[in-house]
Amino acid sequence: MIPRNRPPTHPGEILLHEFLEPMNLKQVALPDKLHIPMQRINTLVNGKRGVTAESA
């Protein structure tokens, strides 16, 4: 059963808990591999930015 009264999970939280932590990647290493600014990953993980088409 899907809960109806909870807020949606932020994409940055999913990125952190489902990908970065299991792969033992730091937020500093990911932008180097994706060739995007580190600030973009940091603000995404902290919940201050949404996922853009370029980041996806």
Steps between C-alpha positions, in 0.01 A plus 500: 500500500634843407494761779288799405604757759876520457691753292677372189863398535745754359718373211813606689412273789458208260832584333678502834347192664446276197810578292776699670509315832476142361770573239723668763515819291546841653321808371838626380565199274165496318528838321843402368354187344196684357690816396262733682566758777535367855261765629219349289536158667532655846186712468311203354596269788416773754151538352544857374489416129294271282628277225534679167514333160874565483560342841282200424 
